[in-house]
Amino acid sequence: MRCKSVTQKDRIHATITKNDVQKWKEMLREGQTYQIETFLLQPNQGDFKTTHHHYKICFNKQTFVKVIDADIELYCFDFLPFPEILANTAPESHLIGKKQ
């Protein structure tokens, strides 16, 4: 199933530090759409990536989040063919990891 309203380029990974999890735990809900302001933007690096975006959002103490009314699909999948996974030829931007 591919997203119709949200493409891979539209999605971005967001992180919250362990110390700030409680602050956001009650506010952020799956299925809601948010306007996010005042955050850090960092390169999306590492062995496992959840999006193809080159950057990720990092929440901080000044981050402001507001619920907005927008019709965006909740689930979006971008599956790879098994031969690519087994041959370890999938792009690094996919959530698979590196062969050890």
Secondary structure, 3 states (H helix, E strand, C coil): CCCCCCCCCCCCEEECCHHHHHHHHCCCCCCCEEEEECCEEEECCCCCCCCCCCEEEECCCCCEEEEECCCCCCCCCCCCCHHHHHCCCCCCCCCCCCCC
